[in-house]
């Protein structure tokens, strides 16, 4: 039975991957390609965030800190050192995200619940303020423009496939993690933290581990975003960016690994479609979110799964 | 027989209230013993100190020849001490199998593996299933733990402790909230587990049929202090224990 689900999952993986790989074939529009890239990168960011929240039960309101860190490592490297320094910037961002999340994590994982959330928000906003004010280094509110990936990656199509492969690899790694003993341990930490020490495991270290992992992949998403948009902006560090991944996770379902990815896709498409029709699109998004939380609290993927289980048992009982 | 657990002058106070008052005793390896006493006598607090959940104010705890006073619960678990809780403490959304498998993985230092899917850890899975079988929970292995009946959840809690292959197992009121029939079953089960897994077992209990039915040694706590220690017969006829706790009818 367990091998069966392994196979089903592999097939599902291939279908989703192929769908994104075929986007450039289906449309010649550069805009649609950018939209698909955004779905991939926000999807990666949201899945990484949900490893913290949905899996481990740590609601961070400051993951924009690491998303922005990745983006600004690339952007500032290109701006101050040279256009060829895109990839070293990406590497630097990833290294910095590990170091910073370890340091911040050691400080804030002492507290839990709403205090943890407020501290993550504080650190996020601190980073935003610094970036906003330090004009001659970060470009302040102007951000950095003209970030072109080097060499063959400068081609939009090549860069899209570059993103696709990295995002697929990253999400696959996190999926493996979520199915592994450590993934189970993280779920245990959420469900009953006081029991975990009596199984010989540390709650704090489990939380710290996933905080670093989640921040690492947030930084990866941010740094790739810099190349996709060819620009970075202080908004990437603002609290609304942290809020965005929360919305995506709720929309798709926080109890499902792929929920936040689907949520990211739906939210981005919604924003795009509604944004073209009405200037009141944030209001529409707000209404959609309200309906979701009130009527479909398990999120799109979660409700779909629940429906499938119910149908199955209905068929079985006949 | 060798002594596996030794308490030396253990003291603990919450504010002005002495909850553990210079408690000293030794537990022999392989012993099946009970701790009894009126509510508020400090039984669970004593367990909490032995397992590292609470730090005693004074005194020393020796486990398998090593001073474990001040160690964290997870360090003490790694040295071979398992515990099940008075108020059932399980992982409600995980399956019954997963609850026990987590303990088995932890015992094998595999709990932090982050790449191989959990169901491919064959040894831990087999061991978890074997434990469920001896507890009679194997038919419910794939159900989420919250769906189990109260009595079965208590068993699952014990099963998780067994997954750690402990040398010493502490059970806090294993039959609390159970029907008389379930109590009888649990009593038999505890005795069987004790033999099957070669455990040293200490349990806290209010049900006197269980205490006098299976314990080899009984210790009585009152107001945080050790009032008496002896075989069930000695305890039953101890006049101090009768006035403090048992009452005339049980004597």
Interface residues (C-beta under 8 A of the other chain):
Chain A: X2 X6 X176 X177 X179 X180 X181 X182 X183 X184 X185 X187 X188 X191 X192 X194 X195 X197 X198 X199 X200 X201 X202
Chain B: X51 X52 X53 X72 X73 X74 X77 X78 X82 X83 X85 X89 X90 X91 X92 X93 X94 X98 X101 X102 X103 X105 X106 X107 X110 X111 X112 X113 X114 X115 X116 X117 X118 X119 X121 X160 X161 X163 X164
